[in-house]
Amino acid sequence: MTKAQVGGDEPSYPQIGTVFDEGRLRLMSVIGTGGYGVVYQATDTHSSAYRSYAVKCLIRSDAHRQSHVREIALHTLASAHPGIITLHRIVEEDVYLYFVMEYAPDQDLFVQILHKCRYLGNSFLIKSAFLQLLAALEHCHSLGIYHRDLKPENIVCFEDGRRLALTDFGLATTQGTSGEFRTGSVYHMSPECQTSDATCEGIYSPQSCDIWSLGIVLLNIVTGRNPWKSANKQDPTFRSYRRNPYCLLPKILPISPELNDVLIMMLSIEWRARPSIPEIRAAFDRVDDFYSTDVIFEGNVARCSWETGMDLGTGVHKPLPDIRVELPPPSQPVLDDVPSPYSPYLDNYFFDDPPEDTAPSDQQDDGVDHGSHNSSSLPVSMSNSSLCTSDPSSPITPGNADSSIDRHMASRPSSFTADDKDRSTPDPEMFSIDL
């Protein structure tokens, strides 16, 4: 197993076959690894059906006890909704903290999008999946909980992707405004969250950041693509989007005008202008077709007819001639042209050439001139080899926990015991991997 990269004396994560919870649960396999721990599939050896659970394991220490108590409290509160993965209980043993959660047999949304092509071209499933995510996020926001790390890897799947659920509340907050920047995952992080320079007051709204992230997830579901690598000035595609927010996406991705209307609401550069979830739902209900008439489904992505390759991030493409068409100035205010650094990879994005936590140089190894305004604006394929999922051999930074967690969990309302949840209607469940 991977060692925790915190100190030389830190223990390894538990081995496969480890038994815990007074001999009841046995770790059977690794589901995923991330910046804060390891997630296993575990079996209940005391049940006749050998029921499976997902178990997130963290290494306890005083350094992160507050963050883990917060994660437990917020996840427990949100668990009353069928669109949130159920947190059954917390187990503390020796140096480990175990989150015993509902198990999603069909992996996560990243796998369903990229490896199983579950949604590509299927408007019924796209609409069902996104409405489930809207309902789950609306529930969180109604409780004053803001996720701050929405991405396909944090959405787990049931029934071959027909039901979805949110998971991983490790970065969630209850703050209505925040000055804590660079939280989340770079592909889905809003521009104002990346640097305090991007906001006038040095604060931003975590609720609005969730809306932005969910907009990128919607694009992932429909096209299998990311529109840009990072929503900052150094990214050539995002620069183009800032100049032409109403027309860029339909020119580089095969989406319909109706879907573009929803996306430009959710991906408003000015975070105060982003819509509420009821407004998103109303606009989304008006979308009858998600794709443009020239869409071509190739492999695991939807592409425009003028493209010659799938992975646009490597320069294998045929640029659209009028990609730089001048448009009237948008009615909404946009951010000033200020440089913003790439965000740190909080959940192990393993690039061949990972960006530093500083503004990148003009030239990068991905074949794109990031400093030239003459560069073609390109979406990024989710299947790019540089966007690989979490690697069990890579270092992991563990979280830590507090011995007061048991007292916290014991005092929680009984209505939040997840086994009582009604899951008779199609809804979501989630897990973690990375784009």
Phi, psi and omega per residue, in radians:
M1 nan 2.775 3.123
T2 -1.250 2.424 3.092
K3 -1.481 2.551 3.062
A4 -1.237 2.230 -3.080
Q5 -1.625 1.096 3.120
V6 -2.053 -0.672 3.123
G7 -2.849 2.799 -3.073
G8 -1.113 -0.420 -3.094
D9 -1.645 0.039 -3.124
E10 -1.185 2.460 3.141
P11 -1.342 2.821 3.011
S12 -1.294 2.855 2.992
Y13 -1.266 2.786 -3.072
P14 -1.053 2.575 3.100
Q15 -1.376 2.718 2.992
I16 -1.021 2.381 -3.087
G17 1.719 -0.197 3.106
T18 -1.059 2.377 3.103
V19 -1.897 2.360 3.130
F20 -2.530 -3.024 -3.093
D21 1.016 0.928 3.134
E22 0.979 0.681 3.076
G23 1.416 0.094 -3.057
R24 -1.433 -0.728 -3.027
L25 -1.903 2.409 3.107
R26 -2.129 2.273 3.105
L27 -1.312 2.152 -3.023
M28 -1.829 -0.606 -3.105
S29 -2.844 2.861 3.081
V30 -1.631 2.195 3.069
I31 -1.521 -0.746 -3.120
G32 -2.955 2.841 3.068
T33 -2.218 2.723 -3.137
G34 -2.702 -2.977 -3.080
G35 -1.216 -0.232 -3.027
Y36 -2.164 0.097 3.136
G37 2.771 -2.932 -3.139
V38 -2.179 2.433 3.092
V39 -1.925 2.239 -3.116
Y40 -2.010 2.778 2.806
Q41 -1.617 2.268 -3.139
A42 -2.172 2.663 3.135
T43 -2.015 2.394 3.057
D44 -1.444 1.824 -3.070
T45 -1.306 -0.178 -3.139
H46 -1.643 -0.078 3.127
S47 -1.746 2.518 -3.105
S48 -1.138 -0.498 -3.122
A49 -1.620 0.049 -3.096
Y50 0.877 1.013 -3.091
R51 -1.030 2.447 -3.134
S52 -1.672 2.564 3.038
Y53 -2.308 2.718 2.905
A54 -1.662 2.293 -3.082
V55 -2.190 2.031 3.056
K56 -1.613 2.167 -3.085
C57 -1.942 2.222 3.054
L58 -2.096 2.706 3.074
I59 -1.675 2.204 -3.024
R60 -1.316 2.491 2.969
S61 -2.885 2.889 -3.137
D62 -1.251 -0.377 -3.003
A63 -1.103 -0.592 -3.042
H64 -2.075 0.320 -3.032
R65 -1.098 -0.674 -3.123
Q66 -1.144 -0.720 -3.122
S67 -1.150 -0.596 -3.137
H68 -1.340 -0.638 3.030
V69 -1.076 -0.712 3.112
R70 -1.106 -0.795 3.139
E71 -1.043 -0.780 -3.141
I72 -1.085 -0.796 -3.107
A73 -1.099 -0.796 -3.084
L74 -1.251 -0.708 3.115
H75 -1.143 -0.708 3.112
T76 -1.070 -0.782 3.138
L77 -1.092 -0.767 -3.101
A78 -1.279 -0.360 -3.048
S79 -1.097 -0.228 3.131
A80 -1.161 -0.221 -3.101
H81 -1.723 2.424 -3.127
P82 -1.170 -0.271 3.107
G83 -1.551 0.136 3.085
I84 -2.042 2.332 3.126
I85 -1.060 2.402 -3.041
T86 -1.341 2.259 2.964
L87 -1.702 1.865 -3.055
H88 -1.325 -0.861 -3.093
R89 -2.909 2.925 3.078
I90 -1.981 2.358 3.102
V91 -2.134 2.186 3.060
E92 -1.881 2.158 3.096
E93 -2.485 2.207 3.109
D94 0.895 -2.083 -3.092
V95 -1.662 0.035 -3.015
Y96 -1.872 2.613 3.003
L97 -2.119 2.128 -3.096
Y98 -1.929 2.221 2.980
F99 -1.685 1.928 3.139
V100 -1.618 1.974 -2.988
M101 -2.188 2.912 3.035
E102 -1.053 2.451 -3.109
Y103 -1.673 2.280 3.099
A104 -1.776 1.906 -3.027
P105 -1.242 -0.302 -3.061
D106 -1.864 0.532 3.019
Q107 1.077 -2.541 -3.048
D108 -2.069 3.081 -3.067
L109 -1.141 -0.551 3.088
F110 -1.026 -0.827 -3.141
V111 -1.125 -0.742 -3.126
Q112 -1.129 -0.639 3.132
I113 -1.276 -0.887 -2.897
L114 -1.576 -0.719 -3.031
H115 -1.710 -0.462 -3.133
K116 -1.906 -0.131 3.097
C117 0.862 0.767 -2.974
R118 -1.214 -0.580 -2.986
Y119 -1.848 -0.289 -3.008
L120 -1.007 2.045 3.114
G121 1.386 0.000 -3.096
N122 -1.835 1.589 -3.041
S123 -1.098 -0.617 -3.137
F124 -1.101 -0.816 -3.137
L125 -1.197 -0.655 3.101
I126 -1.032 -0.850 -3.103
K127 -1.125 -0.758 3.139
S128 -1.084 -0.791 -3.103
A129 -1.102 -0.798 -3.077
F130 -1.203 -0.661 3.109
L131 -1.131 -0.605 3.057
Q132 -1.116 -0.742 3.133
L133 -1.152 -0.685 3.073
L134 -1.040 -0.766 -3.116
A135 -1.132 -0.716 3.141
A136 -1.146 -0.763 -3.138
L137 -1.196 -0.657 3.098
E138 -1.065 -0.687 3.093
H139 -1.079 -0.815 3.123
C140 -1.035 -0.833 -3.104
H141 -1.143 -0.565 3.110
S142 -1.149 -0.411 3.091
L143 -1.608 0.000 -3.080
G144 1.332 0.453 3.129
I145 -1.896 2.225 -3.131
Y146 -2.077 2.153 -2.929
H147 -1.227 -0.887 3.078
R148 1.230 0.144 3.061
D149 -2.595 0.809 3.118
L150 -1.308 2.215 3.114
K151 -2.925 2.831 -3.102
P152 -0.999 -0.524 -3.134
E153 -1.233 -0.334 3.130
N154 -1.809 0.419 3.058
I155 -2.268 2.039 -3.108
V156 -1.762 2.814 -2.916
C157 -2.176 2.573 3.040
F158 -2.282 2.792 3.038
E159 0.921 0.844 3.122
D160 0.981 0.658 3.072
G161 1.543 0.060 3.115
R162 -1.372 -0.441 3.038
R163 -2.045 2.452 -3.106
L164 -2.271 2.707 3.059
A165 -2.661 2.509 3.116
L166 -1.365 2.557 3.048
T167 -2.487 3.103 3.071
D168 1.107 1.564 3.109
F169 -1.769 0.465 -3.090
G170 -1.127 -0.460 3.128
L171 -1.913 0.113 -3.083
A172 -1.155 2.673 -3.124
T173 -2.481 2.822 3.011
T174 -1.928 0.092 -3.136
Q175 -1.317 2.240 3.104
G176 -1.202 -0.573 3.001
T177 -2.271 2.656 -3.056
S178 -2.451 2.555 2.993
G179 -1.938 0.247 3.126
E180 -1.638 1.890 -3.005
F181 -1.737 2.895 3.105
R182 1.062 0.696 3.040
T183 -1.767 2.301 3.141
G184 2.032 -2.746 -3.052
S185 -2.064 2.391 -2.863
V186 -1.024 -0.695 -3.103
Y187 -1.167 -0.486 -3.040
H188 -1.939 0.122 -3.094
M189 -1.465 2.326 -3.140
S190 -1.232 2.733 -3.090
P191 -1.096 -0.664 -3.086
E192 -1.273 -0.308 3.134
C193 -1.433 -0.250 -3.018
Q194 -1.411 -0.506 -3.112
T195 -2.770 2.528 3.109
S196 -1.161 -0.351 3.110
D197 -1.133 -0.366 -3.067
A198 -1.445 -0.118 3.122
T199 -2.175 2.539 -3.106
C200 -1.177 -0.682 -3.032
E201 -1.607 -0.110 -3.061
G202 1.325 0.306 3.080
I203 -2.356 2.917 3.080
Y204 -2.606 3.014 -3.131
S205 -1.791 1.979 3.064
P206 -1.019 -0.554 3.103
Q207 -1.102 -0.772 3.116
S208 -1.182 -0.568 3.079
C209 -1.112 -0.674 3.082
D210 -1.075 -0.679 3.124
I211 -1.099 -0.787 3.094
W212 -1.017 -0.891 -3.083
S213 -1.043 -0.702 3.133
L214 -1.167 -0.551 3.043
G215 -1.095 -0.711 3.089
I216 -1.166 -0.691 3.091
V217 -1.053 -0.700 3.100
L218 -1.045 -0.774 3.071
L219 -1.076 -0.708 3.089
N220 -1.005 -0.812 -3.097
I221 -1.104 -0.766 -3.038
V222 -1.296 -0.735 -2.971
T223 -1.989 -0.267 -3.025
G224 1.248 0.358 -3.044
R225 -2.260 2.767 2.892
N226 -1.818 2.404 -3.107
P227 -1.240 -0.489 3.137
W228 -2.729 2.938 3.118
K229 -1.425 -0.622 -3.102
S230 -2.723 2.370 -3.092
A231 -1.435 1.139 3.057
N232 -2.480 3.010 -3.002
K233 -1.090 -0.451 -3.106
Q234 -1.262 -0.293 3.140
D235 -1.538 2.128 -3.046
P236 -1.126 -0.627 3.126
T237 -1.196 -0.720 3.124
F238 -1.177 -0.597 3.047
R239 -1.022 -0.757 3.131
S240 -1.135 -0.666 3.128
Y241 -1.126 -0.687 3.106
R242 -1.077 -0.641 3.140
R243 -1.317 -0.689 -3.045
N244 -2.241 1.123 -3.011
P245 -1.149 -0.364 -3.073
Y246 -1.594 -0.287 -3.030
C247 -2.155 -0.227 -3.020
L248 -1.178 -0.883 -3.009
L249 -1.014 -0.759 3.107
P250 -1.163 -0.293 3.126
K251 -1.496 -0.358 -3.119
I252 -2.011 -0.184 3.126
L253 -2.355 2.548 -3.047
P254 -1.440 1.109 -3.105
I255 -1.905 2.701 -3.113
S256 -1.384 2.796 3.072
P257 -1.028 -0.631 -3.130
E258 -1.146 -0.745 3.097
L259 -1.167 -0.656 3.110
N260 -1.063 -0.635 3.101
D261 -1.040 -0.718 3.123
V262 -1.173 -0.759 -3.056
L263 -1.170 -0.703 -3.108
I264 -1.225 -0.378 2.992
M265 -1.221 -0.880 -3.058
M266 -1.240 -0.530 -3.098
L267 -1.804 0.606 3.057
S268 -1.126 2.305 3.127
I269 -1.087 -0.700 3.087
E270 -1.417 1.944 -2.991
W271 -1.136 -0.457 3.118
R272 -1.214 -0.341 -3.102
A273 -1.546 -0.088 -3.137
R274 -1.205 2.566 -3.008
P275 -1.381 2.869 2.983
S276 -1.356 2.903 3.134
I277 -1.124 -0.712 3.043
P278 -1.029 -0.655 3.099
E279 -1.163 -0.698 3.090
I280 -1.097 -0.784 -3.113
R281 -1.074 -0.731 -3.141
A282 -1.114 -0.746 3.119
A283 -1.193 -0.683 -3.122
F284 -1.161 -0.600 3.115
D285 -1.112 -0.378 3.138
R286 -1.475 -0.099 -3.128
V287 -1.464 2.007 3.094
D288 -1.683 -0.560 -3.120
D289 -2.316 2.271 -3.087
F290 -1.573 -0.233 -2.987
Y291 -2.053 2.676 3.031
S292 -1.315 2.894 -3.072
T293 -1.224 -0.352 -3.101
D294 -1.743 0.341 -3.092
V295 -1.150 2.472 3.017
I296 -2.202 2.211 3.085
F297 -1.627 2.018 -3.069
E298 -2.256 1.995 -3.120
G299 1.114 -2.103 -3.093
N300 -1.910 0.338 3.124
V301 -2.311 2.797 2.966
A302 -1.813 2.239 -3.102
R303 -2.241 2.869 3.064
C304 -1.407 2.748 -3.072
S305 -1.151 -0.383 -3.097
W306 -1.455 -0.140 -3.137
E307 -1.365 2.611 3.075
T308 -1.932 -0.113 -3.139
G309 -2.558 2.902 -3.107
M310 -1.488 -0.786 -2.998
D311 -1.553 1.584 -3.052
L312 -1.277 -0.290 -3.116
G313 -1.228 -0.249 -3.115
T314 -1.792 0.098 3.103
G315 1.546 0.036 3.098
V316 -1.460 1.491 -3.022
H317 -2.764 2.948 3.031
K318 -2.138 1.821 -3.013
P319 -1.071 2.510 3.024
L320 -1.242 2.230 -3.007
P321 -0.991 -0.719 -3.038
D322 -1.771 0.594 -3.078
I323 -1.084 -0.408 -3.089
R324 -1.775 0.441 -3.113
V325 -0.994 2.388 -3.141
E326 -1.395 2.379 -3.122
L327 -2.109 2.797 3.031
P328 -1.070 2.632 3.130
P329 -1.063 2.453 3.141
P330 -1.157 2.661 3.127
S331 -1.320 -0.365 -3.141
Q332 -1.570 2.551 3.081
P333 -1.202 2.616 3.098
V334 -2.130 2.890 -3.140
L335 -1.224 2.656 3.024
D336 -1.138 2.737 3.104
D337 -1.323 1.485 3.098
V338 -2.081 2.403 3.122
P339 -1.108 2.545 3.030
S340 -2.401 2.398 -3.087
P341 -1.294 2.743 2.951
Y342 -1.066 2.485 3.103
S343 -1.301 2.693 3.079
P344 -1.208 2.718 3.134
Y345 -1.495 1.719 -3.062
L346 -1.386 -0.252 3.133
D347 -2.364 0.831 2.944
N348 1.017 1.190 2.922
Y349 -1.486 1.989 -3.038
F350 -1.751 1.529 3.096
F351 -1.475 2.743 2.948
D352 -1.129 -0.571 3.118
D353 -2.361 1.299 -3.049
P354 -1.064 2.388 3.123
P355 -1.208 2.585 3.078
E356 -1.347 2.929 3.071
D357 -1.501 0.759 3.061
T358 -2.503 2.925 3.129
A359 -1.047 2.261 -3.089
P360 -1.249 2.795 3.075
S361 -1.270 2.937 -3.112
D362 -1.113 -0.651 -3.101
Q363 -1.823 2.248 3.056
Q364 -2.171 2.939 -3.031
D365 -1.410 0.076 -3.094
D366 -1.553 0.111 3.105
G367 1.479 0.072 -3.132
V368 -1.913 2.312 3.051
D369 -1.406 1.757 -3.061
H370 -1.358 -0.131 -3.115
G371 -1.842 -0.175 -3.055
S372 -1.697 2.333 3.085
H373 -1.387 -0.020 3.086
N374 -1.647 -0.028 3.128
S375 -1.147 2.543 3.057
S376 -1.214 2.504 3.118
S377 -1.509 2.126 -2.987
L378 -2.261 2.380 2.918
P379 -1.294 2.926 -3.069
V380 -2.038 2.262 3.118
S381 -1.244 2.337 3.061
M382 -1.164 -0.319 -3.105
S383 -1.563 0.032 3.103
N384 -0.923 2.342 -3.118
S385 -1.062 -0.390 3.117
S386 -1.367 -0.141 -3.139
L387 -1.880 0.856 -3.019
C388 -1.335 2.812 3.109
T389 -1.369 3.047 -3.023
S390 -1.056 2.458 -3.032
D391 -1.896 2.055 -3.097
P392 -1.057 -0.329 -3.130
S393 -1.531 -0.050 -3.085
S394 -1.548 2.705 -3.120
P395 -1.090 2.571 3.104
I396 -2.190 2.384 3.042
T397 -1.727 1.955 -3.039
P398 -1.389 2.735 2.962
G399 -1.608 3.113 -3.108
N400 -2.442 2.906 -2.984
A401 -2.412 3.047 -3.014
D402 -2.084 2.507 3.136
S403 -1.181 -0.188 3.118
S404 -1.436 -0.007 -3.079
I405 -1.084 -0.727 3.141
D406 -1.014 -0.714 3.136
R407 -1.129 -0.686 3.123
H408 -1.108 -0.819 -3.089
M409 -1.175 -0.613 -3.126
A410 -1.160 -0.454 -3.088
S411 -1.606 -0.013 -3.077
R412 -1.257 2.683 3.137
P413 -1.067 2.492 -3.102
S414 -1.144 -0.378 -3.132
S415 -1.166 -0.208 -3.121
F416 -1.666 0.121 3.036
T417 -1.265 2.090 -2.900
A418 -1.177 -0.421 -3.083
D419 -1.120 -0.342 -3.112
D420 -1.456 -0.035 -3.056
K421 -1.225 2.436 3.076
D422 -1.538 2.031 3.140
R423 -2.017 0.609 -3.113
S424 -1.321 -0.392 3.121
T425 -1.732 2.592 -3.130
P426 -1.027 2.210 3.101
D427 -2.704 3.111 -2.946
P428 -1.731 2.820 2.978
E429 -2.602 2.627 -2.962
M430 -2.343 2.826 3.014
F431 -2.585 -3.019 -2.984
S432 -2.132 2.280 2.978
I433 -2.611 -3.135 -3.077
D434 -2.255 2.550 3.066
L435 -1.522 nan nan
